[in-house]
Amino acid sequence: MKVGITYDLRDDYLEEGYSSEETAEFDRIDTIDAIDEALSTLGHSVDRIGNARQLVSRLAAGHSWDLVFNIAEGMYGVGREALVPALLDAYRIPYTFSDPLVLALTLHKGMTKTIIRHAGLLTADFAVVNSSSDIENVNLPFPLFAKPVAEGTGKGISDKSKIESPPELYAVCERLLREFSQPVLVETYLPGREFTVGIVGTGSDAQAVGTMEVLFRDKEDSGLIYSYHNKAHYEEMIVYSVPEQEAIDSCSKLALSSWKVLGCRDGGRVDVRMDESGRPNFIEVNPLAGLNPVHSDLPILCRLNGISFEDLIERILKHTLKRIG
């Protein structure tokens, strides 16, 4: 089978002058190498396509593929992750992972939480601040937690994200509005343990492949916030571990229910944090999860649960091929 790979290579954007934080979600060349090698080992002919602009050029030149392994994040707008799947849909070329609707919806954390809550699943109370005038309408008890509504990889999250007072709320929201030019999600702070659950499959075939707890080596220095800085330096700051069975069961149940309600496909992650009563709450879903074999959360949690990177890619591909028939 001829399999193309679509991706945003971080080095390309750094060469264009974008910053390290702006390109934090994009892929390193070793990620592409690892996916290429895994697909080749499975017997497929691999074609590295690249980003959306490169895909457009290839499509215009008449190129096609039996399947596209899509991990392209996109650069601009709340619908940026939906761009490549929408282009492939237009040419009726099948691809891995979720469709444009799901990718556009789930990048907006406020809209995602609205659906999760409507489905009766547990998630922290929240408000979306679209402009400075909305800040005074936030009617939630302190402490609160604030982050950009449509970013990943911990972008915009720091030790300032936990908010204890109205002046802090104004300062943090105004800074995030200015810095990221997008709304801010403000949530009731969840003080409990933090987990991420790996999912493979679609609909009734979806299954949790592992649950990983996020722990901090130095609680005082980390501030207990899984921030952009801590994620970027996880080897020094973070310890990942497999929790006890009770936590695995409760987190997996919530994650799978959330995955199915949102219509996510093939593979990804659901992040969960416990409240003061020890109940798992939905934080967010990543239907286009990072796939660096060493540094990304999904491969790490799979490795902790005895699933190799090659096995993960094979499982994702197997579920994709079953879905598309």
BAFI-3210 file (N, C-alpha, C; in Angstrom, 3 decimals, decimal comma, padded with zeros to 6 digits):
// residues 325
n [1|2|3|4|5|6|7|8|9|10|11|12|13|14|15|16|17|18|19|20|21|22|23|24|25|26|27|28|29|30|31|32|33|34|35|36|37|38|39|40|41|42|43|44|45|46|47|48|49|50|51|52|53|54|55|56|57|58|59|60|61|62|63|64|65|66|67|68|69|70|71|72|73|74|75|76|77|78|79|80|81|82|83|84|85|86|87|88|89|90|91|92|93|94|95|96|97|98|99|100|101|102|103|104|105|106|107|108|109|110|111|112|113|114|115|116|117|118|119|120|121|122|123|124|125|126|127|128|129|130|131|132|133|134|135|136|137|138|139|140|141|142|143|144|145|146|147|148|149|150|151|152|153|154|155|156|157|158|159|160|161|162|163|164|165|166|167|168|169|170|171|172|173|174|175|176|177|178|179|180|181|182|183|184|185|186|187|188|189|190|191|192|193|194|195|196|197|198|199|200|201|202|203|204|205|206|207|208|209|210|211|212|213|214|215|216|217|218|219|220|221|222|223|224|225|226|227|228|229|230|231|232|233|234|235|236|237|238|239|240|241|242|243|244|245|246|247|248|249|250|251|252|253|254|255|256|257|258|259|260|261|262|263|264|265|266|267|268|269|270|271|272|273|274|275|276|277|278|279|280|281|282|283|284|285|286|287|288|289|290|291|292|293|294|295|296|297|298|299|300|301|302|303|304|305|306|307|308|309|310|311|312|313|314|315|316|317|318|319|320|321|322|323|324|325]
n.u [000,841|000,504|001,536|001,190|002,746|001,667|002,708|003,919|006,984|009,138|011,641|011,475|009,765|011,120|013,312|012,034|011,722|009,996|009,261|010,543|008,438|006,189|006,374|006,090|004,275|004,884|006,544|009,594|012,361|013,124|010,781|009,296|011,008|010,802|008,091|007,994|009,803|008,434|006,075|007,194|008,374|006,089|005,476|004,685|004,778|006,320|005,702|006,903|005,105|004,664|003,794|000,633|000,763|002,622|001,237|-000,917|000,433|001,281|-001,154|-002,258|-000,551|-001,413|-000,861|-001,468|-002,542|-002,867|-003,475|-003,235|-001,093|-001,759|-000,392|-000,350|-000,363|-000,962|-000,818|-002,244|-005,133|-008,209|-009,218|-007,050|-005,968|-007,765|-007,355|-005,666|-007,014|-009,467|-008,694|-007,854|-010,258|-011,623|-010,409|-011,020|-009,304|-008,340|-007,478|-005,536|-006,709|-008,766|-011,643|-012,289|-014,323|-014,233|-011,559|-011,497|-013,417|-012,430|-010,064|-010,854|-011,141|-013,203|-015,640|-015,442|-015,602|-018,193|-019,747|-018,936|-019,915|-022,657|-023,133|-023,183|-020,836|-018,078|-016,574|-014,569|-016,148|-016,520|-015,606|-015,580|-013,469|-013,721|-012,961|-011,557|-013,687|-015,260|-014,190|-015,108|-017,474|-016,975|-017,976|-017,004|-015,772|-012,712|-009,722|-008,806|-008,142|-006,374|-006,019|-004,960|-007,585|-007,258|-004,774|-001,960|000,366|000,946|001,213|001,140|000,587|001,625|003,291|001,779|-000,746|-002,527|-004,915|-005,645|-007,121|-009,299|-007,742|-005,510|-006,826|-007,706|-005,207|-003,888|-005,692|-005,838|-003,199|-002,934|-004,905|-003,796|-001,291|-001,802|-003,853|-006,486|-009,455|-009,711|-009,716|-011,228|-011,212|-012,594|-010,217|-008,673|-007,579|-006,445|-004,818|-003,068|-003,591|-003,020|-004,685|-004,260|-005,797|-006,912|-008,514|-011,969|-015,241|-017,309|-015,197|-013,120|-010,510|-008,858|-005,420|-003,581|-002,844|-001,391|000,228|000,987|003,636|005,575|008,988|010,143|008,130|007,873|009,363|008,106|005,538|003,326|002,078|001,431|003,099|004,069|006,839|007,574|006,785|008,492|010,898|010,717|012,236|013,869|012,033|009,668|008,042|006,832|004,359|002,748|-000,401|-002,308|-004,717|-007,375|-007,435|-006,700|-008,936|-011,098|-010,246|-009,879|-012,491|-013,842|-012,295|-012,679|-015,465|-015,603|-014,077|-015,691|-018,095|-017,264|-016,588|-014,063|-011,314|-009,425|-006,845|-005,311|-005,240|-006,610|-006,799|-006,899|-007,925|-008,078|-010,638|-011,271|-012,492|-011,440|-012,453|-012,299|-011,940|-012,703|-010,220|-009,047|-009,027|-006,823|-006,906|-005,071|-002,515|000,886|003,618|006,291|008,724|010,173|009,752|007,026|003,779|001,834|003,305|005,061|003,367|002,378|004,718|005,285|003,295|003,955|003,767|005,229|006,624|006,392|004,368|002,263|001,889|001,136|-001,273|-002,845|-002,967|-004,250|-006,811|-007,610|-007,716|-009,721|-011,876|-012,149|-012,688]
n.v [-001,192|002,225|004,759|007,994|010,595|013,270|016,248|018,800|020,121|021,047|022,337|023,601|025,775|027,133|028,015|029,896|031,903|031,705|031,315|029,183|028,482|029,065|027,085|024,770|022,633|021,318|018,814|016,966|015,869|013,285|012,132|011,846|010,164|007,864|007,116|006,664|004,501|002,567|002,192|001,292|-001,077|-002,520|-003,152|-001,274|001,186|004,203|007,693|010,814|013,588|016,160|019,482|021,389|023,199|021,960|019,615|020,617|021,386|018,888|017,550|019,186|018,584|016,137|013,906|011,001|008,819|005,641|005,756|008,308|009,054|011,095|013,691|016,403|019,574|022,228|025,858|028,295|029,771|028,577|026,390|025,018|022,405|020,973|021,417|019,850|017,255|018,130|018,886|016,379|014,997|016,333|015,310|012,721|010,949|008,579|008,807|008,681|009,067|011,729|013,435|016,584|018,022|017,074|017,674|020,469|021,190|020,066|021,402|023,779|024,356|025,205|024,790|022,037|021,171|022,018|020,199|017,810|018,229|018,448|015,850|014,649|014,015|014,300|017,393|020,259|023,270|026,137|029,086|031,062|033,536|036,008|038,602|041,495|042,680|040,569|039,485|040,398|039,070|036,494|034,114|032,274|030,247|030,944|028,904|029,516|028,419|029,276|029,308|029,501|029,110|027,489|026,041|023,745|021,387|022,534|025,267|028,638|028,017|028,288|028,798|030,926|030,398|029,300|030,846|033,107|035,345|038,187|040,414|038,983|037,359|039,225|040,200|037,888|036,933|039,154|039,254|036,761|037,038|039,087|038,012|035,606|036,108|035,068|033,570|032,976|030,190|029,766|027,961|026,167|025,369|022,224|020,237|017,704|014,531|014,037|012,672|010,927|009,303|006,809|006,166|003,856|003,233|003,371|004,515|001,849|000,107|001,316|001,453|001,673|001,928|002,328|003,973|006,813|008,391|011,744|012,954|015,020|015,768|017,658|019,154|021,728|023,407|022,922|023,810|022,311|022,444|021,352|022,533|024,451|024,833|022,750|020,502|020,736|020,225|017,682|015,453|016,269|017,413|015,926|012,877|009,966|007,510|004,276|004,139|002,879|000,156|000,928|003,695|003,566|002,253|004,060|006,427|005,513|004,798|007,289|008,558|006,947|007,216|009,979|010,143|008,697|010,171|012,579|011,774|010,992|009,431|006,439|006,930|008,463|010,777|011,307|013,738|013,841|014,985|014,823|015,854|017,532|015,491|013,219|012,363|011,591|014,131|015,367|016,953|017,713|016,650|015,023|014,475|014,309|013,293|013,741|011,941|011,368|008,928|008,827|011,131|011,941|011,923|009,857|007,633|007,258|006,474|004,149|002,644|002,324|000,574|-001,727|-001,677|-001,387|001,231|000,591|-001,307|000,293|002,038|000,120|-000,794|001,544|001,860|-000,500|-000,164|002,108|001,121|-000,780|000,877|002,409|000,446]
n.w [000,000|-000,781|001,206|002,254|004,223|006,136|007,696|009,953|009,888|012,388|012,149|009,664|010,128|012,127|010,677|009,154|010,927|013,091|016,623|019,310|021,091|019,523|017,624|019,030|018,905|016,603|014,519|015,040|013,031|013,697|014,564|012,194|010,830|012,457|012,199|009,454|009,283|010,818|009,310|006,919|007,791|008,220|005,690|003,812|001,155|001,513|001,385|001,929|002,426|003,679|004,820|004,786|002,629|000,992|000,501|-001,002|-003,348|-004,270|-004,664|-006,651|-008,685|-009,377|-007,814|-005,748|-003,055|-001,418|001,222|003,693|006,297|008,694|010,555|010,654|012,106|011,468|011,107|011,467|013,000|014,616|013,348|012,341|012,533|011,093|008,430|006,624|006,677|005,523|002,949|001,991|002,131|000,106|-002,138|-001,872|-000,549|001,724|005,260|008,316|011,701|013,171|011,668|009,822|011,213|013,901|014,580|014,361|016,249|018,722|019,154|020,203|023,402|025,105|023,677|023,390|026,098|026,625|025,148|026,368|028,967|028,409|027,696|030,106|031,382|033,670|034,207|034,959|036,226|034,104|032,181|029,206|028,151|025,942|025,457|027,138|028,453|029,208|031,484|033,976|034,156|034,873|036,990|039,105|041,788|043,527|043,974|040,492|037,101|034,222|030,658|027,183|024,759|022,559|022,212|022,316|023,833|026,269|025,844|026,812|029,415|032,728|035,937|036,661|035,885|037,702|039,625|042,201|042,972|042,143|041,011|040,004|038,146|036,220|035,343|034,314|032,342|030,582|029,729|028,379|026,389|024,908|024,207|022,792|021,061|021,067|022,560|026,163|028,280|031,343|034,267|037,095|039,482|039,615|042,184|042,339|041,433|038,288|035,037|031,928|029,278|026,921|023,811|021,389|018,335|017,124|017,876|018,901|018,789|020,063|022,476|025,661|025,826|027,726|030,860|032,283|034,954|035,822|037,509|039,752|040,076|041,820|043,830|044,862|043,143|040,684|040,995|040,741|038,287|035,109|032,889|029,917|030,109|031,902|030,424|028,234|029,448|030,531|031,298|033,364|035,099|035,413|036,386|034,984|035,508|035,913|037,317|040,211|039,929|040,421|039,855|037,168|036,063|036,585|035,310|032,676|031,979|031,928|029,954|027,640|027,296|026,775|024,422|022,609|022,650|021,508|018,989|018,113|016,304|015,584|017,041|019,951|022,752|026,024|028,477|032,004|035,208|038,744|041,059|044,254|045,601|044,605|042,185|038,749|036,311|033,084|031,198|028,649|025,180|022,925|019,779|017,808|018,577|019,758|018,291|018,707|019,227|021,597|023,232|023,263|024,843|024,301|023,027|025,230|027,380|026,261|026,091|028,811|029,371|028,063|025,281|022,219|020,092|017,363|017,475|018,386|016,153|014,283|015,410|015,285|012,502|011,767|012,902|011,471|008,821|009,099|009,681|007,310|005,561]
ca.u [000,000|001,254|001,114|001,824|002,761|001,559|003,257|004,575|008,333|009,473|012,816|011,059|009,179|012,185|014,094|011,252|011,765|009,069|009,942|010,454|007,101|005,232|006,507|006,192|003,429|005,317|007,314|011,015|012,626|013,200|009,409|008,949|011,841|010,282|006,828|008,386|010,403|007,396|005,203|007,983|008,504|004,796|005,379|004,081|005,631|006,088|005,982|006,839|004,453|004,975|002,711|-000,545|001,158|003,267|000,165|-001,640|001,251|001,277|-002,489|-002,418|000,266|-002,056|-000,399|-002,463|-002,033|-003,901|-003,800|-002,320|-000,887|-001,773|-000,103|-000,136|-001,048|-001,391|-000,176|-003,080|-006,564|-008,749|-009,471|-005,820|-005,751|-008,749|-007,050|-005,192|-008,106|-010,459|-008,127|-007,875|-011,662|-011,998|-009,854|-011,468|-008,146|-008,509|-006,371|-005,622|-007,144|-010,108|-012,064|-012,189|-015,255|-013,714|-010,299|-011,799|-014,153|-011,671|-009,008|-011,476|-011,380|-014,488|-016,696|-015,299|-016,137|-019,644|-020,297|-018,671|-020,873|-023,997|-023,223|-023,262|-019,519|-017,571|-015,518|-014,596|-016,913|-015,652|-016,104|-014,710|-013,255|-013,422|-012,360|-011,351|-014,977|-015,870|-013,537|-015,948|-018,622|-016,560|-018,583|-016,541|-015,005|-011,265|-008,793|-009,163|-007,032|-006,608|-005,122|-005,534|-008,647|-006,977|-003,360|-001,561|001,733|001,136|001,482|000,365|000,400|002,812|002,921|000,823|-002,059|-003,390|-005,316|-006,181|-007,852|-009,760|-006,668|-004,746|-007,655|-007,620|-003,848|-003,577|-006,546|-005,437|-001,921|-003,165|-005,636|-002,840|-000,181|-002,195|-004,885|-007,593|-010,115|-009,072|-010,563|-011,059|-011,853|-012,377|-008,974|-008,779|-006,365|-006,043|-003,795|-003,241|-003,362|-003,389|-005,117|-004,092|-006,923|-006,757|-009,762|-013,062|-016,563|-017,374|-013,900|-012,119|-010,062|-007,751|-004,205|-002,726|-003,049|-000,118|000,109|002,005|004,139|006,624|010,182|010,290|006,818|007,994|009,821|007,197|004,279|002,268|001,422|002,016|003,205|004,898|008,233|007,758|006,689|009,693|012,024|010,083|013,195|014,364|010,968|008,475|008,121|005,623|004,238|001,460|-001,041|-002,994|-005,794|-008,596|-007,310|-006,730|-010,312|-011,956|-009,779|-010,138|-013,930|-014,141|-011,608|-013,360|-016,770|-015,345|-013,597|-016,824|-019,037|-016,715|-016,434|-012,645|-011,050|-008,152|-005,880|-005,052|-005,114|-007,532|-006,181|-007,836|-007,403|-009,037|-011,072|-010,953|-013,092|-010,780|-013,195|-011,666|-012,603|-012,164|-009,517|-009,092|-008,722|-005,863|-007,163|-003,915|-001,483|002,277|004,077|007,722|008,814|010,854|009,345|005,584|003,055|001,189|004,300|005,605|002,426|002,349|005,953|005,117|002,322|004,437|003,434|006,310|006,210|005,971|003,069|001,298|001,601|000,394|-002,643|-003,537|-003,207|-005,242|-008,129|-007,932|-008,096|-011,022|-012,868|-012,380|-013,091]
ca.v [000,000|003,486|005,585|009,308|011,154|014,726|016,702|020,114|019,931|022,199|023,037|024,456|027,012|027,855|028,677|031,045|032,943|031,486|031,036|027,817|028,232|029,068|025,832|023,684|021,489|020,716|017,583|016,864|014,934|011,914|011,616|011,424|008,979|006,714|006,706|006,109|003,183|001,652|001,890|000,486|-002,411|-003,186|-003,549|-000,238|002,135|005,461|008,933|011,959|014,699|017,419|020,285|021,647|023,832|020,929|018,722|021,297|021,282|017,499|017,262|019,921|017,898|014,875|012,798|010,390|007,778|004,730|006,242|009,313|009,040|012,537|014,277|017,834|020,393|023,507|027,012|029,464|029,669|027,528|025,220|024,682|020,962|020,411|021,802|018,726|016,310|018,692|018,764|014,973|014,667|016,884|014,431|011,368|010,156|008,241|009,221|008,290|009,989|012,300|014,222|018,028|018,499|016,733|018,382|021,886|021,296|019,716|022,380|024,809|023,645|025,587|024,077|020,624|020,972|022,184|018,917|016,834|018,480|018,112|014,386|014,187|013,601|015,237|018,327|021,408|024,449|026,955|030,229|031,460|034,982|036,385|039,930|041,998|042,997|039,342|039,022|040,717|038,168|035,175|033,933|030,979|030,398|030,775|029,244|029,247|028,053|029,923|028,943|029,807|028,164|026,648|025,716|022,460|021,252|023,391|026,664|029,610|027,545|028,493|028,855|032,018|029,963|029,122|032,204|033,133|036,571|038,951|041,103|038,002|036,940|040,271|040,278|036,694|036,897|040,202|038,854|035,671|037,598|039,875|037,180|034,525|036,606|034,110|033,549|032,311|029,284|029,888|026,804|025,873|024,616|020,854|020,071|016,320|013,894|014,244|011,473|010,934|007,971|006,556|005,486|003,406|002,728|004,285|004,056|000,664|-000,576|002,083|000,844|002,339|001,112|002,599|005,190|007,278|009,503|012,790|013,302|016,038|015,422|018,657|019,791|023,162|024,114|022,736|024,478|021,350|022,819|020,657|023,713|024,367|024,669|021,414|019,528|020,847|019,694|016,646|014,485|016,804|017,928|015,077|011,414|009,317|006,177|003,593|004,206|001,690|-000,301|001,701|004,939|003,193|001,938|005,251|007,358|004,905|004,867|008,665|008,853|006,257|007,856|011,271|009,851|008,280|011,288|013,598|011,209|010,878|008,211|005,760|006,968|009,769|010,836|012,121|014,175|013,748|015,424|014,545|016,968|017,386|014,239|012,104|011,943|012,034|015,140|015,584|018,215|017,944|015,505|015,281|013,485|014,318|013,255|013,661|010,575|011,150|007,653|008,974|012,269|012,229|011,242|008,611|006,555|007,009|005,669|002,816|001,960|001,945|-000,512|-002,868|-001,557|-000,712|002,256|-000,088|-001,924|001,393|002,454|-000,972|-000,792|002,694|001,569|-001,577|000,419|002,986|000,314|-001,370|001,963|002,832|-000,709]
ca.w [000,000|-000,847|002,333|002,394|005,583|006,208|008,975|009,997|010,406|013,221|011,621|008,548|010,654|012,830|009,637|008,682|011,940|014,198|017,882|019,826|021,630|018,417|016,869|020,008|018,543|015,337|014,665|014,750|011,936|014,181|014,602|010,832|010,549|013,194|011,570|008,147|009,507|011,275|008,168|005,979|008,391|008,027|004,287|002,981|000,433|002,226|000,661|002,843|001,728|004,353|005,394|003,959|001,369|000,165|000,069|-002,085|-004,564|-004,725|-005,183|-007,911|-009,689|-009,713|-006,970|-004,889|-002,169|-000,924|002,566|004,233|007,743|008,909|011,867|010,418|013,103|010,922|011,729|011,744|013,222|015,468|012,511|011,630|012,463|010,165|007,049|005,819|006,450|004,608|001,599|001,604|001,870|-001,197|-003,170|-001,523|-000,146|003,140|006,131|009,723|012,747|013,122|010,508|010,039|012,233|015,233|014,835|014,587|017,513|019,923|019,407|021,043|024,661|025,671|022,966|023,734|027,438|026,554|024,694|027,430|030,056|027,907|027,683|031,481|031,855|034,664|033,825|035,866|035,808|033,265|031,424|028,101|028,100|024,559|025,478|028,502|029,069|029,725|032,713|035,130|034,175|035,346|038,313|039,587|043,030|043,468|042,888|039,108|036,224|032,929|029,560|025,862|024,458|021,387|022,082|022,853|024,337|027,432|025,470|027,573|030,784|033,563|037,347|036,801|035,402|038,869|039,974|043,557|043,301|040,979|040,294|039,235|037,023|035,206|034,804|033,519|031,153|029,647|029,124|027,429|025,250|024,120|023,735|021,893|020,132|021,069|023,865|027,298|029,053|032,787|034,897|038,505|039,632|040,118|043,001|042,479|040,600|036,843|034,236|030,511|028,873|025,497|023,178|020,009|017,791|016,801|018,273|019,770|018,751|020,808|023,735|026,351|025,726|028,882|031,637|032,836|035,886|035,721|038,840|039,714|040,861|042,871|043,856|045,147|041,948|039,556|041,232|040,449|037,027|033,956|032,035|028,719|030,541|032,465|029,333|027,407|030,227|031,338|031,830|034,622|035,939|035,505|036,443|034,489|036,088|035,791|038,638|040,705|039,054|040,647|039,094|035,746|035,671|036,591|034,268|031,366|031,730|031,532|028,697|026,546|027,100|026,142|023,060|021,787|022,563|020,610|017,651|017,744|015,543|015,318|018,132|020,557|024,208|026,812|029,724|033,123|036,507|039,803|041,893|045,676|046,070|043,956|041,003|037,503|035,493|031,748|030,966|027,205|024,340|021,850|018,734|016,917|019,618|019,347|018,066|018,837|019,939|022,891|024,040|023,259|025,920|023,883|023,004|026,567|028,178|025,659|026,494|030,215|029,421|027,295|023,849|021,506|019,130|016,132|017,771|018,429|014,778|013,645|015,941|014,699|011,087|011,709|013,155|010,349|007,658|009,393|009,588|005,920|004,759]
c.u [000,882|000,706|001,901|001,811|002,661|001,935|003,756|005,930|008,782|010,629|012,453|010,558|010,205|013,054|013,374|011,158|010,772|009,841|009,781|009,065|006,061|005,237|006,496|005,394|003,933|006,333|008,791|011,209|012,699|011,810|009,007|009,742|011,247|008,978|007,098|008,917|009,347|006,474|005,928|008,145|007,220|004,537|004,802|005,143|005,315|006,533|005,827|006,307|004,828|003,717|001,600|-000,174|001,814|002,242|-000,611|-000,876|001,209|-000,085|-002,713|-001,635|-000,289|-001,621|-001,540|-001,822|-003,184|-004,399|-002,783|-002,286|-000,699|-001,464|000,140|-000,989|-001,608|-000,841|-001,159|-004,533|-006,990|-009,025|-008,229|-005,576|-006,689|-008,364|-006,641|-006,284|-009,168|-009,968|-008,190|-009,303|-012,092|-011,522|-010,189|-010,287|-008,285|-007,267|-006,617|-006,166|-008,423|-010,353|-012,030|-013,110|-014,691|-012,455|-010,529|-012,491|-013,233|-010,491|-009,536|-011,920|-012,727|-015,640|-016,652|-015,909|-017,657|-020,319|-020,112|-019,676|-022,293|-024,217|-023,268|-021,949|-018,912|-016,433|-015,652|-015,482|-015,984|-016,391|-015,097|-014,666|-012,822|-012,747|-012,245|-012,665|-015,676|-015,327|-014,431|-017,156|-018,258|-017,038|-018,282|-015,724|-013,512|-010,849|-009,317|-007,913|-007,346|-005,568|-005,751|-006,520|-008,278|-005,489|-003,103|-000,152|001,998|001,400|000,549|000,120|001,714|002,372|001,969|-000,591|-003,037|-003,646|-006,047|-007,077|-008,318|-008,648|-005,798|-005,518|-007,577|-006,251|-003,545|-004,397|-006,131|-004,115|-002,127|-003,924|-004,685|-001,800|-000,591|-003,311|-006,020|-008,235|-009,324|-010,104|-010,217|-011,873|-011,678|-011,131|-009,240|-007,498|-005,790|-004,984|-004,128|-002,801|-003,572|-003,635|-004,960|-005,266|-006,518|-008,097|-010,817|-014,379|-016,504|-016,078|-012,827|-011,775|-008,924|-006,539|-003,252|-003,095|-001,740|-000,380|001,287|002,390|005,306|007,785|010,336|009,012|006,916|008,381|008,808|005,909|003,079|001,486|002,153|002,097|004,017|006,357|008,476|007,678|007,956|010,912|011,561|011,093|013,773|013,241|009,890|008,858|006,786|005,552|002,851|000,812|-001,679|-004,235|-007,070|-008,575|-007,354|-008,162|-011,176|-011,550|-010,078|-011,612|-014,317|-013,537|-012,315|-014,727|-016,602|-014,950|-014,765|-017,824|-018,565|-016,495|-015,004|-012,368|-009,599|-007,140|-005,675|-004,988|-006,242|-006,851|-007,241|-007,160|-008,486|-009,386|-010,757|-011,525|-012,467|-011,519|-012,502|-012,551|-011,918|-011,458|-009,587|-008,742|-007,699|-006,055|-006,068|-002,671|-000,083|002,755|005,598|007,934|009,431|010,158|007,841|004,835|002,451|002,187|004,899|004,663|002,272|003,566|005,853|004,163|002,670|004,099|004,545|005,756|005,697|004,602|001,977|000,899|000,786|-001,056|-003,455|-003,920|-004,286|-006,646|-008,558|-008,435|-009,440|-012,119|-013,196|-012,751|-012,092]
c.v [001,250|004,440|006,895|009,741|012,678|015,177|018,130|019,926|021,200|023,007|023,980|025,799|027,823|028,619|029,902|032,143|032,798|031,055|029,574|027,514|028,199|027,736|024,599|022,452|020,739|019,606|017,735|015,803|013,494|011,291|011,077|010,179|007,734|006,202|006,057|004,686|002,157|001,239|001,011|-000,935|-003,212|-003,519|-002,515|000,617|003,526|006,654|010,092|013,173|016,036|018,143|020,574|022,272|022,830|019,911|019,335|021,181|019,875|017,125|017,942|019,265|016,514|013,692|012,269|009,267|006,868|005,178|007,305|009,185|010,502|012,924|015,782|018,663|021,695|024,670|028,077|029,087|028,492|026,256|024,668|023,180|020,289|020,608|020,622|017,675|016,832|018,605|017,321|014,497|015,149|016,008|012,949|010,424|009,847|008,585|008,722|009,441|010,749|013,191|015,719|018,556|018,277|017,542|019,875|022,077|021,130|020,643|023,529|024,144|023,983|024,858|022,583|020,333|021,151|020,874|017,841|017,001|018,115|016,600|013,802|013,692|014,705|016,078|019,560|022,522|025,416|028,154|030,518|032,979|035,347|037,753|040,394|042,276|041,770|038,934|039,252|039,788|036,744|035,015|032,528|031,181|030,184|029,565|028,820|028,859|028,598|029,485|029,355|028,722|027,173|026,438|024,337|022,525|022,187|024,849|027,601|029,203|027,684|028,490|030,010|031,597|029,688|030,489|032,217|034,332|037,285|039,741|040,157|037,555|037,959|040,275|039,096|036,658|037,950|039,867|037,771|036,148|038,335|038,984|036,185|034,907|035,608|034,131|032,772|031,421|029,447|028,772|026,830|024,988|023,247|020,512|018,668|015,850|014,074|013,006|011,778|009,494|007,845|005,748|005,064|002,850|003,801|003,679|002,867|-000,128|000,129|001,398|001,667|001,419|001,371|003,908|005,538|008,445|010,453|013,217|014,269|015,642|016,369|019,479|021,299|023,935|024,031|023,504|023,593|021,715|022,122|021,669|023,439|024,116|023,255|020,332|019,530|020,247|018,525|015,681|014,945|017,113|016,907|013,610|010,871|007,904|005,599|003,589|002,878|001,403|000,510|003,009|004,659|002,977|003,194|006,248|006,820|004,998|006,262|008,982|008,211|006,878|009,190|011,101|009,529|009,418|012,321|013,079|011,101|009,502|007,756|005,784|008,373|009,656|011,659|012,444|014,304|014,287|015,216|015,796|016,682|016,102|013,008|011,569|012,449|013,039|015,220|016,941|018,574|016,658|015,934|014,203|013,434|014,347|013,181|012,224|010,464|009,902|007,751|009,991|012,495|011,357|009,911|007,461|006,241|006,125|004,272|002,008|001,485|000,762|-001,650|-002,849|-000,771|000,336|001,615|-000,734|-000,867|001,823|001,376|-001,006|000,359|002,403|000,499|-001,021|001,373|002,178|-000,369|-000,324|002,325|001,672|-001,105]
c.w [000,000|000,207|002,337|003,852|005,473|007,610|008,828|010,654|011,134|012,647|010,479|009,053|011,444|011,831|009,080|009,729|013,077|015,441|018,286|020,363|020,525|017,664|017,769|019,618|017,316|015,570|014,328|013,680|012,429|014,360|013,234|010,453|011,203|012,579|010,224|008,317|009,930|010,136|007,151|006,484|008,223|006,560|003,348|002,287|000,956|001,390|001,643|002,083|002,346|004,802|004,381|002,614|000,429|-000,334|-001,088|-003,402|-005,139|-005,319|-006,534|-009,038|-010,028|-008,887|-006,106|-004,083|-001,761|000,445|002,941|005,753|008,151|010,355|011,751|011,370|012,513|011,724|012,201|012,018|014,079|014,670|011,840|011,513|011,457|008,703|006,186|005,618|005,482|003,163|001,114|001,342|000,487|-002,348|-002,900|-001,272|001,340|003,956|007,546|010,569|012,365|011,914|010,821|011,130|013,632|015,551|015,066|015,936|018,711|020,172|020,267|022,343|025,291|025,005|023,281|025,098|027,477|026,141|025,755|028,568|029,631|027,900|029,096|032,042|032,721|034,085|034,706|035,312|035,080|032,689|030,316|028,048|026,679|024,453|026,918|029,215|029,638|031,092|033,929|035,250|034,606|036,791|038,823|040,854|042,801|044,301|041,512|038,326|034,839|031,907|028,237|025,457|023,356|021,165|022,678|023,398|025,517|027,099|026,239|029,018|031,547|035,026|037,637|036,442|036,540|039,491|041,312|043,851|042,037|040,277|039,457|038,005|035,893|034,549|033,880|032,246|030,126|028,971|028,072|026,201|024,316|023,461|022,661|020,921|019,958|022,438|024,912|027,982|030,530|033,447|036,406|038,626|040,243|040,876|043,022|041,505|039,119|036,065|032,758|030,093|027,358|024,957|021,773|019,551|017,639|017,273|019,209|019,779|019,579|022,122|024,333|026,317|026,884|029,553|032,325|033,773|035,719|037,130|038,701|040,615|042,053|042,903|044,069|043,897|040,817|039,741|040,943|039,193|035,889|032,811|030,777|029,096|031,054|031,395|028,492|028,107|031,102|031,958|033,168|035,609|036,296|035,647|035,948|035,070|035,815|037,178|039,051|039,855|039,219|039,855|037,594|035,293|035,575|035,510|032,870|030,998|031,248|030,170|027,508|026,259|026,379|024,681|022,139|021,595|021,539|019,192|017,179|017,129|015,653|016,462|018,667|022,065|024,798|028,134|030,813|034,383|037,560|040,596|043,367|046,282|045,439|042,744|039,745|036,759|034,134|031,697|029,491|026,477|023,299|020,791|017,673|017,809|019,030|019,266|018,024|019,696|021,323|023,783|024,138|024,258|025,488|023,737|024,380|027,365|027,598|026,091|027,944|030,372|028,468|025,822|023,161|020,545|017,848|016,305|017,803|017,021|014,058|014,122|015,353|013,254|010,924|011,912|012,031|009,159|007,874|009,227|008,151|005,020|003,721]
res [m|k|v|g|i|t|y|d|l|r|d|d|y|l|e|e|g|y|s|s|e|e|t|a|e|f|d|r|i|d|t|i|d|a|i|d|e|a|l|s|t|l|g|h|s|v|d|r|i|g|n|a|r|q|l|v|s|r|l|a|a|g|h|s|w|d|l|v|f|n|i|a|e|g|m|y|g|v|g|r|e|a|l|v|p|a|l|l|d|a|y|r|i|p|y|t|f|s|d|p|l|v|l|a|l|t|l|h|k|g|m|t|k|t|i|i|r|h|a|g|l|l|t|a|d|f|a|v|v|n|s|s|s|d|i|e|n|v|n|l|p|f|p|l|f|a|k|p|v|a|e|g|t|g|k|g|i|s|d|k|s|k|i|e|s|p|p|e|l|y|a|v|c|e|r|l|l|r|e|f|s|q|p|v|l|v|e|t|y|l|p|g|r|e|f|t|v|g|i|v|g|t|g|s|d|a|q|a|v|g|t|m|e|v|l|f|r|d|k|e|d|s|g|l|i|y|s|y|h|n|k|a|h|y|e|e|m|i|v|y|s|v|p|e|q|e|a|i|d|s|c|s|k|l|a|l|s|s|w|k|v|l|g|c|r|d|g|g|r|v|d|v|r|m|d|e|s|g|r|p|n|f|i|e|v|n|p|l|a|g|l|n|p|v|h|s|d|l|p|i|l|c|r|l|n|g|i|s|f|e|d|l|i|e|r|i|l|k|h|t|l|k|r|i|g]
***
